[in-house]
Amino acid sequence: MTLPARWILRTAHTVYAVRLSPDGPWAELDAWGPHGAEDGPSALDWSRRTHFLTPADAAPAEYLPSGLRPFTGSELIAAREGAERGVWWEFEGAEEQPDGLRLAFADRVLGLRTVLCYATVPGTDVVLRWAEHTCTGGEPLRLERFDSGAVTVPAPDGVRLTYLAGQWSQEFQRTQLELARGTFTLGSVQGVPGHAYAPWLAVQDRTAPPDGPSPAYGLALEWPGNWHITAEAEPGGAVRVRAGRVPHEGVVWLAPGETLTTPRLALAFSPDGLDGLARVWHRWERHLAGPRLERTRRVLYNSWEATGFDVDAAGQLELARAAADIGAELFVVDDGWFTGRGDDTGGLGDWCPDPDAFPQGFGRFVAEVRALGLDLGLWVEPEAVSPGSRLYAEHPDWVYRIDDRPARLVRNQLLLDLGRADVQDFVITTLDRLLSEYDISYLKWDMNRPPTERGRPGAGPADRLDLDAQHVAGYLRVLDHLRAAHPGVAVEGCAGGGGRVDHATLARTDVVWPSDNTAPLDRLRIQFGFLHAHAPHVMSSWVTDAPGVFDPRPRSLAFRFVAACCGVLGIGADLRAWGAEQRAEAARWIARYKQVREVIHHGEIHLLGTPDDPTCGVQFTAPDGGRVVVAAFSTGRLDGAPLVPGRPSRLRLRGLDPAARYHDPAGKTVYRGAHLLHYGLPSQWSAGCDADLVSLTRLEDR
């Protein structure tokens, strides 16, 4: 008996094995897990006896078209105009590469060639998947579905799906459900990943402990436009997950000779549960950052919550002086600095500093801020335009619109069609001008509305315009230009909070803004979910005076600082309203953060408990194990309940050397690693102490 071809992809700690199916012309998953999981009978090689199904419908297929897989969900639906849908392809060949694999399939009758692409990245445990579709015939092809890939997880007892859900101001809520049979789908058609769901999913066996060590499989789609992830619990004891982008008009046309490349789908595995899976994603995002990872992420002050649209040089300088006094390193002027921007009804598109707000010139203002020892940043919203702006008067055709239909305003603004080359050129020229004329080292790129009347009159039939992909390409082109032309400028990604957080954005920005909600307990829950999928060095987090929205329990200034220290620290409170004691406390926290931020941004993370527990925390361990930073939080009642008065709460740390000694200089205590692993790090909570940032140093053995 001749065994089918098999290819093995290896990452730092995992293996991903693919083979040709003995049942038909498709590739299927043979093994995915730790090194060695490929040796032995495949856990996915169950009996091919099926009733009312084809073998392809029951197979753990990596990618199948609807013609071959008619019943249980396919990744590709294609047809010629006026013809029946379906692809019936044959295997053409394989191309093995040092860090990847290409498997080619072709339907010569239809005139379509599909290449399934795989890549591994040295030093990570991520496998990248995507597909390339080429029209090889003489007629255009209609693609109704063209996912990036699918993956199968064996699950005889069903799976637990973990995903990040929410809404504006309540993003990244870790949510779990059990799926034994049926279909679960999440996604967005808002032109960005959206606030409701993140393009990320984790899959575990249903019987695995929710937060303990167990095999965990993860997927994340690298796409800042419309998308979906769909999990299907199939007959036979498996869950198959497919993901891809969603075309705006429901279809994309492929011209003869044209190739469509799908977004990359990142696959990750960890034997250590969701906590271990988070570390795999964090290492991947450190890889995406490249050389930018080595930059020190500066302590930021943002003026928005202090002044809103009421921006003028005198008020901003007063805030800048206060920010410099407490140790901030970067001052960001938010919305309201440009002409016509007295409120949210005007100004967008006319990106010139308001001469009335800066009577001595914006250059003079920038110089005065920098004289305080602060770098300067600006808020921009390059994709938006106000109907009363000069830009709109000159280029009304640059906005998304549908002829003979009203232009709907969201947040009193319209959206530029960034898929147009002339609009991209305008945005690039505008940002180049600002960054060249003024000594600006930071841009906060915001987007506060989704596309609604998404059309481009005069450009041809609407269903022949791939507007979502064109907007994404324009957005990425502008970011790529900023990275190349202004490499010293840091970029923060924002879309009304956490509406556009994905790997394509993270590869081109320095930080992202997870949410507009900065209330302490609300924010802690947002960050808890965010850190499951994304790394601390990309998480911008502010200390403000905002009251709780979803959890109104008050918390101290210390709590707000410790929570913000879990990412890239920023301050957004009105410092003019803070007394001397608050400013002094803030200065102490900022100084402590500067001592440990390299561990936080480069270290290995462990999530200790959840915000639902009376005590929870985040542990950061330096790559060499020499330093451990623990952010600990009292998330229960402020009177210390349910603890017996005088009895400390304890957080069991993870990943330490049991025999090593760890010194806490603040508490003047030395712990054995075994003690911290077994009993935990003690915290004495009270009404006056509800959070702490503990820095432990591993002592040299004597």
C-alpha positions as CSV (number, residue, x, y, z in Angstrom):
1,M,0.0,0.0,0.0
2,T,1.4,3.4,-1.0
3,L,0.9,6.0,1.7
4,P,-0.2,9.5,0.6
5,A,2.3,12.3,0.6
6,R,2.8,14.1,3.9
7,W,4.5,17.3,4.7
8,I,5.7,18.5,8.2
9,L,6.0,22.1,9.3
10,R,8.0,22.7,12.5
11,T,7.9,25.7,14.7
12,A,10.0,26.4,17.8
13,H,7.9,23.9,19.9
14,T,5.1,22.6,17.8
15,V,4.5,20.6,14.6
16,Y,1.9,21.0,11.9
17,A,1.6,18.0,9.5
18,V,-0.4,18.0,6.3
19,R,-1.0,15.1,3.9
20,L,-2.9,14.4,0.7
21,S,-6.1,12.6,1.5
22,P,-6.4,9.0,0.2
23,D,-10.1,9.8,-0.5
24,G,-9.8,12.6,-3.0
25,P,-7.9,15.6,-4.3
26,W,-7.5,17.6,-1.2
27,A,-5.1,18.3,1.7
28,E,-6.0,17.4,5.2
29,L,-4.6,17.9,8.6
30,D,-2.6,14.9,10.0
31,A,-1.3,16.3,13.3
32,W,-1.0,19.6,15.1
33,G,0.6,19.8,18.6
34,P,3.9,19.5,20.4
35,H,7.0,18.0,18.7
36,G,6.4,14.3,18.3
37,A,2.6,14.5,17.9
38,E,3.1,13.5,14.3
39,D,4.5,10.1,15.3
40,G,1.7,7.6,15.5
41,P,-1.8,7.1,14.1
42,S,-3.5,10.4,13.3
43,A,-6.1,11.4,15.9
44,L,-8.0,12.8,12.9
45,D,-8.0,9.6,10.9
46,W,-11.4,8.2,11.8
47,S,-13.5,5.8,9.8
48,R,-14.5,7.2,6.4
49,R,-17.9,5.4,6.4
50,T,-20.4,8.2,6.1
51,H,-24.1,8.3,5.6
52,F,-25.7,11.1,3.6
53,L,-22.3,12.7,3.4
54,T,-19.4,12.6,1.0
55,P,-15.9,11.6,2.2
56,A,-14.9,15.3,1.7
57,D,-17.6,16.4,4.0
58,A,-16.2,14.3,6.8
59,A,-12.6,14.9,6.1
60,P,-10.3,17.2,8.3
61,A,-9.7,19.1,5.1
62,E,-7.4,22.1,5.1
63,Y,-9.2,23.8,2.2
64,L,-12.1,22.6,0.1
65,P,-14.4,24.1,-2.5
66,S,-18.1,23.8,-2.5
67,G,-18.2,21.4,-5.5
68,L,-16.1,18.8,-3.6
69,R,-17.5,19.5,-0.2
70,P,-21.2,20.2,-0.7
71,F,-22.8,19.9,2.8
72,T,-20.6,20.7,5.8
73,G,-19.0,24.1,5.0
74,S,-16.5,25.0,2.3
75,E,-13.8,27.6,2.0
76,L,-14.3,28.5,-1.7
77,I,-17.4,29.1,-3.8
78,A,-16.7,30.1,-7.4
79,A,-18.4,30.1,-10.8
80,R,-18.4,31.7,-14.2
81,E,-21.1,34.3,-14.8
82,G,-24.5,32.6,-15.4
83,A,-23.1,29.1,-14.6
84,E,-23.5,26.7,-11.7
85,R,-21.4,27.3,-8.7
86,G,-18.7,24.8,-7.7
87,V,-15.1,23.9,-8.1
88,W,-13.9,20.3,-8.8
89,W,-10.1,20.5,-8.8
90,E,-7.2,18.1,-9.1
91,F,-3.9,18.1,-7.3
92,E,-1.2,19.7,-9.4
93,G,1.9,19.5,-7.1
94,A,3.7,20.6,-4.0
95,E,6.6,23.0,-3.5
96,E,8.5,22.5,-0.3
97,Q,10.4,25.5,1.0
98,P,12.8,26.0,4.0
99,D,10.1,27.7,6.1
100,G,7.0,26.8,4.2
101,L,4.9,24.8,1.8
102,R,2.8,25.5,-1.3
103,L,0.2,23.0,-2.5
104,A,-1.4,23.6,-5.9
105,F,-4.8,22.5,-7.1
106,A,-6.5,23.3,-10.4
107,D,-10.0,23.1,-12.0
108,R,-9.2,23.3,-15.8
109,V,-12.9,23.3,-16.8
110,L,-13.6,26.3,-14.7
111,G,-10.3,28.0,-15.3
112,L,-9.1,28.4,-11.6
113,R,-5.8,27.5,-10.0
114,T,-5.6,27.6,-6.2
115,V,-2.4,27.4,-4.2
116,L,-2.6,26.7,-0.5
117,C,0.3,28.5,1.2
118,Y,2.0,27.7,4.6
119,A,4.8,29.5,6.4
120,T,6.5,29.2,9.7
121,V,8.5,32.0,11.3
122,P,11.7,31.0,13.2
123,G,11.6,31.6,16.9
124,T,7.7,31.5,17.1
125,D,5.1,28.9,17.4
126,V,2.8,30.4,14.7
127,V,1.9,28.7,11.4
128,L,0.7,31.2,8.7
129,R,-1.9,30.1,6.2
130,W,-3.3,31.8,3.1
131,A,-4.5,31.0,-0.4
132,E,-3.8,32.4,-3.9
133,H,-6.5,32.1,-6.5
134,T,-5.7,32.7,-10.2
135,C,-8.1,32.9,-13.0
136,T,-6.5,30.7,-15.7
137,G,-9.4,30.7,-18.2
138,G,-10.7,33.3,-20.7
139,E,-13.7,34.3,-18.7
140,P,-14.0,36.3,-15.4
141,L,-14.7,34.2,-12.3
142,R,-17.2,35.1,-9.6
143,L,-15.9,34.4,-6.1
144,E,-18.6,34.3,-3.4
145,R,-16.4,32.9,-0.7
146,F,-12.6,32.7,-0.5
147,D,-11.5,32.0,3.0
148,S,-7.9,32.0,4.1
149,G,-7.9,28.5,5.5
150,A,-9.5,26.0,7.8
151,V,-8.2,23.8,10.6
152,T,-9.6,20.8,12.4
153,V,-9.4,20.1,16.1
154,P,-10.3,16.6,17.4
155,A,-13.1,16.9,19.9
156,P,-15.0,13.7,20.7
157,D,-16.7,15.4,23.7
158,G,-17.1,18.8,22.1
159,V,-15.1,22.0,22.6
160,R,-14.9,25.1,24.6
161,L,-14.6,28.2,22.5
162,T,-13.0,31.3,24.0
163,Y,-13.5,34.6,22.1
164,L,-13.3,38.3,22.8
165,A,-16.7,40.0,22.6
166,G,-18.2,43.3,23.7
167,Q,-19.3,46.7,22.4
168,W,-17.9,50.2,22.3
169,S,-16.4,51.0,25.8
170,Q,-16.6,47.4,26.7
171,E,-14.3,45.7,24.2
172,F,-12.3,42.4,24.6
173,Q,-14.6,40.7,27.2
174,R,-13.3,37.2,27.5
175,T,-16.4,35.0,26.6
176,Q,-16.7,31.2,26.6
177,L,-19.2,28.7,25.3
178,E,-19.4,25.0,24.8
179,L,-20.0,23.7,21.3
180,A,-20.9,20.0,20.9
181,R,-22.8,20.2,17.6
182,G,-23.7,23.0,15.3
183,T,-22.2,26.2,14.0
184,F,-20.8,29.3,15.7
185,T,-19.9,32.4,13.8
186,L,-18.4,35.8,14.7
187,G,-17.2,38.6,12.5
188,S,-17.8,42.2,11.3
189,V,-19.1,44.0,8.2
190,Q,-18.2,47.5,9.6
191,G,-15.1,48.0,7.5
192,V,-12.9,47.3,10.5
193,P,-12.6,44.3,12.9
194,G,-15.2,46.2,15.1
195,H,-15.9,46.6,18.8
196,A,-18.3,43.5,19.0
197,Y,-15.7,40.8,18.3
198,A,-12.0,40.5,17.8
199,P,-10.7,38.4,14.9
200,W,-9.3,35.8,17.3
201,L,-10.5,32.4,18.6
202,A,-9.2,29.8,21.0
203,V,-10.4,26.2,21.0
204,Q,-10.0,23.7,23.9
205,D,-11.5,20.3,24.8
206,R,-14.8,20.9,26.6
207,T,-13.5,18.9,29.6
208,A,-10.3,20.9,30.0
209,P,-10.0,23.2,33.1
210,P,-11.0,26.7,32.0
211,D,-7.8,28.4,33.1
212,G,-5.5,25.5,33.7
213,P,-2.9,23.7,31.6
214,S,-4.5,21.9,28.7
215,P,-4.0,21.8,24.9
216,A,-5.2,25.1,23.4
217,Y,-5.5,25.9,19.7
218,G,-5.7,29.5,18.5
219,L,-6.5,31.4,15.3
220,A,-6.2,35.1,14.4
221,L,-7.0,36.7,11.1
222,E,-4.6,39.4,9.8
223,W,-7.2,41.7,8.3
224,P,-8.4,45.2,9.2
225,G,-11.6,45.0,7.2
226,N,-14.7,42.8,7.0
227,W,-14.1,39.3,8.3
228,H,-15.6,36.1,9.8
229,I,-14.5,33.1,11.9
230,T,-16.8,30.1,11.8
231,A,-16.5,27.0,14.0
232,E,-18.5,23.9,13.0
233,A,-18.9,20.9,15.2
234,E,-19.1,18.2,12.7
235,P,-20.4,14.6,12.7
236,G,-17.6,12.3,13.7
237,G,-16.2,14.1,16.7
238,A,-14.3,17.1,15.3
239,V,-14.6,20.9,15.2
240,R,-13.5,22.6,12.0
241,V,-12.8,26.3,12.1
242,R,-12.5,28.4,8.9
243,A,-11.8,32.1,8.6
244,G,-11.5,34.8,6.0
245,R,-12.5,38.2,4.8
246,V,-16.0,39.1,3.7
247,P,-16.4,41.0,0.5
248,H,-18.5,44.2,0.8
249,E,-20.8,43.3,-2.0
250,G,-20.8,39.6,-1.2
251,V,-18.7,38.8,-4.3
252,V,-15.4,39.5,-5.9
253,W,-14.7,39.1,-9.6
254,L,-11.4,37.7,-10.8
255,A,-10.4,38.7,-14.3
256,P,-8.4,36.4,-16.6
257,G,-4.8,36.2,-15.5
258,E,-5.6,38.0,-12.2
259,T,-4.6,36.5,-8.8
260,L,-6.4,37.1,-5.5
261,T,-4.4,36.6,-2.4
262,T,-6.3,36.1,0.8
263,P,-5.3,37.6,4.2
264,R,-3.0,35.6,6.3
265,L,-4.5,33.3,9.0
266,A,-2.2,32.8,12.0
267,L,-2.5,29.4,13.8
268,A,-1.0,28.9,17.3
269,F,-0.8,26.0,19.7
270,S,0.2,25.7,23.4
271,P,0.0,22.7,25.8
272,D,-0.4,25.2,28.6
273,G,-4.0,26.4,28.1
274,L,-5.1,29.9,27.4
275,D,-2.3,31.3,29.5
276,G,0.3,29.5,27.4
277,L,-1.5,30.4,24.2
278,A,-1.3,34.1,25.2
279,R,2.4,33.9,25.4
280,V,2.6,32.3,21.9
281,W,0.6,35.3,20.6
282,H,2.8,37.8,22.5
283,R,6.0,36.3,21.0
284,W,4.4,36.6,17.6
285,E,3.5,40.2,18.1
286,R,7.1,41.0,19.3
287,H,8.2,39.4,16.0
288,L,5.8,41.7,14.1
289,A,7.2,44.7,15.8
290,G,10.7,44.0,14.5
291,P,13.3,46.6,15.3
292,R,10.6,48.9,16.8
293,L,10.3,46.5,19.7
294,E,13.6,47.8,21.0
295,R,12.3,51.4,21.3
296,T,11.4,52.5,24.8
297,R,7.7,53.2,24.9
298,R,7.4,56.6,26.5
299,V,5.1,57.6,29.3
300,L,2.4,59.6,27.6
301,Y,0.1,62.4,28.6
302,N,-3.0,63.0,26.4
303,S,-5.0,66.2,26.8
304,W,-8.4,65.0,25.6
305,E,-10.1,64.3,28.9
306,A,-8.8,67.5,30.4
307,T,-9.8,69.9,27.6
308,G,-11.9,68.2,25.0
309,F,-12.2,70.4,21.9
310,D,-11.3,73.5,24.0
311,V,-7.7,73.5,22.8
312,D,-5.4,76.5,22.9
313,A,-1.7,77.0,23.4
314,A,-1.9,78.4,27.0
315,G,-4.1,75.6,28.3
316,Q,-2.1,72.9,26.6
317,L,1.2,74.3,27.9
318,E,-0.2,74.4,31.4
319,L,-1.0,70.7,31.1
320,A,2.4,70.0,29.5
321,R,4.2,71.6,32.4
322,A,2.2,69.5,34.9
323,A,2.8,66.4,32.9
324,A,6.6,67.0,32.8
325,D,6.7,67.6,36.5
326,I,5.3,64.1,37.3
327,G,7.6,62.4,34.9
328,A,5.7,62.1,31.6
329,E,7.9,61.9,28.5
330,L,5.4,62.5,25.7
331,F,2.6,65.1,25.3
332,V,-0.2,64.4,22.9
333,V,-2.6,67.1,21.8
334,D,-5.8,65.3,21.0
335,D,-8.8,66.4,18.9
336,G,-9.4,70.1,18.5
337,W,-6.0,71.5,17.5
338,F,-6.9,72.2,13.8
339,T,-9.0,74.8,12.0
340,G,-12.8,74.6,12.3
341,R,-12.8,72.2,15.2
342,G,-14.7,73.9,17.9
343,D,-16.8,70.7,18.3
344,D,-17.4,67.5,16.4
345,T,-19.4,69.1,13.6
346,G,-16.5,70.6,11.6
347,G,-12.8,70.7,10.7
348,L,-12.0,67.1,9.7
349,G,-10.1,67.1,6.5
350,D,-8.6,70.6,7.0
351,W,-5.5,69.5,8.8
352,C,-3.9,72.9,9.6
353,P,-3.2,74.1,13.2
354,D,-5.8,76.7,14.2
355,P,-4.1,80.1,14.2
356,D,-6.6,81.4,16.8
357,A,-5.7,78.6,19.2
358,F,-1.9,79.0,18.6
359,P,-1.6,82.8,18.0
360,Q,2.3,82.7,18.2
361,G,2.3,79.9,15.7
362,F,2.2,76.1,16.1
363,G,5.9,75.8,15.6
364,R,6.4,78.0,18.7
365,F,4.0,75.9,20.7
366,V,5.9,72.7,19.7
367,A,9.2,74.3,20.6
368,E,7.9,75.2,24.1
369,V,6.6,71.7,24.7
370,R,9.9,70.2,23.7
371,A,11.8,72.7,25.9
372,L,10.0,71.0,28.9
373,G,11.8,67.8,27.9
374,L,8.7,66.3,26.3
375,D,8.2,64.9,22.9
376,L,5.0,66.0,21.0
377,G,2.3,64.0,19.5
378,L,-0.9,64.8,17.6
379,W,-4.3,63.1,17.2
380,V,-5.5,62.7,13.6
381,E,-8.4,61.1,11.8
382,P,-7.2,60.8,8.2
383,E,-10.1,58.8,6.9
384,A,-12.8,61.2,8.0
385,V,-14.2,64.5,6.6
386,S,-16.6,67.1,7.9
387,P,-19.4,68.2,5.4
388,G,-18.5,71.8,6.1
389,S,-14.8,71.5,5.5
390,R,-12.8,73.0,2.7
391,L,-11.7,69.5,1.7
392,Y,-15.3,68.4,1.2
393,A,-16.2,71.5,-0.8
394,E,-13.3,70.8,-3.1
395,H,-13.7,67.0,-3.4
396,P,-17.2,65.9,-2.6
397,D,-16.5,62.9,-4.9
398,W,-13.9,61.6,-2.4
399,V,-16.4,60.3,0.1
400,Y,-18.3,57.0,0.0
401,R,-21.7,57.6,-1.5
402,I,-24.5,56.2,-3.6
403,D,-26.1,58.3,-6.2
404,D,-29.6,59.6,-5.4
405,R,-29.3,58.4,-1.8
406,P,-28.8,60.5,1.3
407,A,-25.3,60.7,2.8
408,R,-25.7,59.5,6.3
409,L,-23.7,61.3,9.0
410,V,-22.2,59.3,11.8
411,R,-20.6,61.5,14.5
412,N,-21.4,64.4,12.2
413,Q,-18.9,63.2,9.6
414,L,-18.5,61.3,6.4
415,L,-15.8,58.7,5.5
416,L,-13.3,59.2,2.7
417,D,-12.9,56.5,0.1
418,L,-9.4,55.5,1.0
419,G,-9.4,52.9,-1.7
420,R,-8.9,55.7,-4.2
421,A,-5.2,56.4,-5.0
422,D,-5.9,60.2,-5.0
423,V,-7.3,60.0,-1.5
424,Q,-4.4,58.0,-0.4
425,D,-2.0,60.6,-1.9
426,F,-3.8,63.4,-0.1
427,V,-3.5,61.6,3.3
428,I,0.2,60.9,2.7
429,T,0.9,64.5,1.6
430,T,-1.0,65.8,4.6
431,L,0.8,63.7,7.1
432,D,4.2,64.3,5.5
433,R,3.6,68.0,5.7
434,L,2.7,67.9,9.4
435,L,5.6,65.7,10.3
436,S,8.1,67.7,8.2
437,E,7.0,71.2,9.2
438,Y,6.8,70.4,13.0
439,D,8.9,68.3,15.3
440,I,6.2,65.7,15.9
441,S,7.3,62.2,17.1
442,Y,3.9,60.6,17.7
443,L,0.6,60.2,15.8
444,K,-2.6,58.9,17.2
445,W,-4.6,57.6,14.2
446,D,-8.3,57.4,15.0
447,M,-11.4,56.3,13.1
448,N,-14.7,57.1,14.6
449,R,-17.3,55.8,12.1
450,P,-17.9,52.8,9.9
451,P,-18.6,53.0,6.2
452,T,-22.3,53.2,5.5
453,E,-23.3,54.2,2.0
454,R,-20.3,52.4,0.6
455,G,-20.3,53.1,-3.1
456,R,-18.1,54.8,-5.7
457,P,-20.3,56.2,-8.5
458,G,-18.9,56.2,-11.9
459,A,-16.3,53.5,-11.3
460,G,-18.3,50.6,-12.8
461,P,-20.8,48.0,-11.6
462,A,-21.0,48.0,-7.9
463,D,-20.6,44.3,-7.6
464,R,-17.3,44.5,-9.6
465,L,-15.7,46.9,-7.0
466,D,-13.9,45.2,-4.1
467,L,-14.3,48.3,-1.9
468,D,-13.4,46.7,1.4
469,A,-10.1,45.3,0.2
470,Q,-9.3,48.5,-1.6
471,H,-9.8,50.5,1.6
472,V,-7.7,48.1,3.5
473,A,-4.9,48.3,0.9
474,G,-5.1,52.1,1.1
475,Y,-4.9,52.2,4.8
476,L,-1.9,49.8,4.9
477,R,-0.2,51.8,2.1
478,V,-0.4,55.0,4.2
479,L,0.9,53.2,7.3
480,D,3.7,51.6,5.3
481,H,4.7,55.0,3.9
482,L,4.8,56.5,7.5
483,R,7.0,53.6,8.6
484,A,9.4,54.2,5.7
485,A,9.4,58.0,5.4
486,H,9.2,58.8,9.2
487,P,10.8,55.8,11.0
488,G,11.3,57.8,14.2
489,V,7.6,58.6,14.5
490,A,5.5,56.3,16.8
491,V,2.0,55.5,15.6
492,E,-0.9,54.6,17.8
493,G,-3.9,52.8,16.2
494,C,-7.4,53.7,17.4
495,A,-10.9,53.2,16.0
496,G,-13.3,54.7,18.5
497,G,-11.4,52.7,21.1
498,G,-10.6,49.0,20.2
499,G,-12.4,48.8,16.8
500,R,-9.4,48.1,14.7
501,V,-7.0,45.7,16.4
502,D,-5.6,43.0,14.2
503,H,-2.1,41.7,13.2
504,A,-1.9,43.8,10.0
505,T,-2.4,46.9,12.0
506,L,-0.1,45.8,14.8
507,A,2.7,45.0,12.3
508,R,2.6,48.7,11.3
509,T,1.8,50.6,14.6
510,D,3.7,50.8,17.9
511,V,0.6,50.7,20.2
512,V,-3.1,50.4,19.9
513,W,-5.9,51.9,22.1
514,P,-8.0,49.0,23.5
515,S,-11.0,51.1,24.6
516,D,-12.3,54.6,25.3
517,N,-13.4,53.3,28.7
518,T,-10.7,54.1,31.3
519,A,-12.7,53.4,34.5
520,P,-10.6,51.2,36.8
521,L,-12.5,48.0,37.1
522,D,-14.0,48.3,33.7
523,R,-10.6,48.8,32.2
524,L,-9.1,45.9,34.2
525,R,-11.6,43.5,32.6
526,I,-10.9,44.9,29.1
527,Q,-7.2,44.5,29.6
528,F,-7.6,41.0,30.9
529,G,-9.3,39.9,27.7
530,F,-6.9,42.0,25.5
531,L,-3.9,40.3,27.0
532,H,-5.2,36.9,26.0
533,A,-4.7,37.8,22.4
534,H,-2.2,40.7,22.4
535,A,1.1,41.7,24.0
536,P,1.6,44.3,26.7
537,H,4.0,46.4,24.6
538,V,1.1,47.2,22.2
539,M,-1.5,48.0,24.9
540,S,-1.8,51.8,25.5
541,S,-3.5,52.3,28.9
542,W,-4.3,55.6,30.7
543,V,-4.8,56.8,34.2
544,T,-7.8,59.0,34.4
545,D,-10.5,60.2,36.8
546,A,-13.3,58.4,34.8
547,P,-16.0,56.8,37.0
548,G,-17.0,53.2,36.4
549,V,-19.5,52.6,33.7
550,F,-20.2,48.9,34.0
551,D,-18.6,48.4,37.4
552,P,-19.0,51.6,39.5
553,R,-17.1,50.4,42.6
554,P,-14.5,53.1,43.4
555,R,-10.8,52.4,43.3
556,S,-7.7,54.2,44.4
557,L,-5.3,56.2,42.3
558,A,-2.8,53.4,43.0
559,F,-5.2,50.9,41.4
560,R,-5.5,53.0,38.3
561,F,-1.7,53.3,38.0
562,V,-1.0,49.6,38.6
563,A,-3.6,48.7,35.9
564,A,-2.1,51.1,33.4
565,C,1.4,49.8,34.2
566,C,0.4,46.5,32.7
567,G,0.9,47.9,29.2
568,V,2.2,51.2,27.9
569,L,1.5,53.8,30.6
570,G,-0.3,57.0,29.8
571,I,-2.1,59.7,31.8
572,G,-5.3,61.3,30.6
573,A,-6.6,63.0,33.8
574,D,-6.9,66.8,34.2
575,L,-3.7,67.4,36.2
576,R,-4.8,70.9,36.9
577,A,-7.5,69.5,39.2
578,W,-5.1,67.3,41.1
579,G,-3.6,68.4,44.3
580,A,0.0,68.3,45.3
581,E,-0.5,65.0,47.1
582,Q,-2.0,63.3,44.0
583,R,0.7,64.7,41.7
584,A,3.4,63.4,44.1
585,E,1.8,60.0,44.2
586,A,1.6,60.0,40.4
587,A,5.3,60.9,40.1
588,R,6.2,57.9,42.4
589,W,4.2,55.5,40.3
590,I,5.7,56.8,37.1
591,A,9.2,56.4,38.5
592,R,8.4,52.8,39.5
593,Y,7.0,52.0,36.1
594,K,10.1,53.3,34.4
595,Q,12.2,50.9,36.5
596,V,10.1,47.8,35.4
597,R,8.7,48.7,31.9
598,E,11.3,46.7,30.0
599,V,10.3,43.6,31.9
600,I,6.6,44.3,31.3
601,H,7.1,44.9,27.5
602,H,9.6,42.1,26.8
603,G,8.8,39.5,29.5
604,E,6.8,36.4,29.6
605,I,3.3,36.9,30.9
606,H,1.1,34.9,33.2
607,L,-2.5,35.8,33.9
608,L,-3.2,35.1,37.6
609,G,-6.8,34.5,38.2
610,T,-9.6,36.7,36.6
611,P,-11.3,40.0,37.5
612,D,-14.2,37.8,38.8
613,D,-11.9,36.7,41.7
614,P,-11.5,38.7,44.9
615,T,-7.8,39.0,44.0
616,C,-6.2,38.7,40.5
617,G,-3.0,39.7,38.9
618,V,-0.6,39.8,36.0
619,Q,2.9,38.4,36.3
620,F,5.8,39.5,34.0
621,T,9.0,37.5,34.0
622,A,12.1,38.9,32.3
623,P,13.4,36.7,29.4
624,D,16.4,35.7,31.5
625,G,14.3,35.0,34.6
626,G,16.3,37.5,36.7
627,R,13.4,39.8,37.4
628,V,9.7,39.2,38.1
629,V,7.1,42.0,38.2
630,V,3.6,41.3,39.6
631,A,0.6,43.6,39.3
632,A,-1.8,42.6,42.0
633,F,-5.4,43.8,42.3
634,S,-8.1,43.6,45.0
635,T,-11.2,43.3,42.9
636,G,-13.6,42.5,45.7
637,R,-15.1,44.8,48.3
638,L,-12.9,47.6,49.6
639,D,-13.2,46.5,53.3
640,G,-11.1,43.5,52.6
641,A,-14.0,41.0,52.6
642,P,-14.1,38.1,52.2
643,L,-10.7,37.9,53.9
644,V,-10.4,37.6,57.6
645,P,-8.9,40.9,58.9
646,G,-5.2,40.6,59.0
647,R,-4.9,37.6,56.7
648,P,-3.2,38.3,53.4
649,S,-4.6,37.3,50.0
650,R,-2.1,35.3,48.0
651,L,-1.5,35.0,44.2
652,R,0.3,31.8,43.2
653,L,3.0,32.7,40.8
654,R,4.0,30.6,37.8
655,G,7.1,29.6,35.8
656,L,9.6,30.3,38.6
657,D,12.6,28.2,39.6
658,P,11.5,26.4,42.8
659,A,15.0,26.3,44.2
660,A,15.8,30.0,43.4
661,R,15.5,32.9,45.9
662,Y,13.6,36.0,45.0
663,H,14.0,39.3,46.8
664,D,11.3,41.9,47.3
665,P,13.2,45.0,48.2
666,A,10.0,47.0,49.1
667,G,8.9,44.4,51.6
668,K,12.4,43.5,52.5
669,T,11.5,39.8,52.1
670,V,13.2,36.9,50.4
671,Y,11.1,34.1,49.0
672,R,12.0,30.7,47.7
673,G,10.5,30.1,44.3
674,A,8.8,27.0,45.7
675,H,7.0,29.2,48.3
676,L,5.7,31.6,45.6
677,L,4.6,28.7,43.4
678,H,2.9,26.8,46.2
679,Y,1.6,29.4,48.6
680,G,1.8,32.5,46.5
681,L,2.8,36.1,46.9
682,P,0.9,37.8,49.8
683,S,-1.0,41.0,49.5
684,Q,-2.5,42.8,52.5
685,W,-5.7,44.4,51.1
686,S,-7.6,47.1,52.9
687,A,-9.7,50.1,52.1
688,G,-6.5,52.1,51.7
689,C,-4.6,49.5,49.7
690,D,-6.3,47.9,46.8
691,A,-3.4,47.3,44.3
692,D,0.3,46.8,44.3
693,L,3.2,46.5,41.8
694,V,5.8,44.2,43.2
695,S,9.2,43.8,41.7
696,L,11.2,40.7,42.6
697,T,14.8,40.1,41.8
698,R,16.3,36.6,41.6
699,L,19.3,36.4,43.8
700,E,22.5,34.7,42.7
701,D,23.0,31.3,44.2
702,R,25.7,31.2,46.9
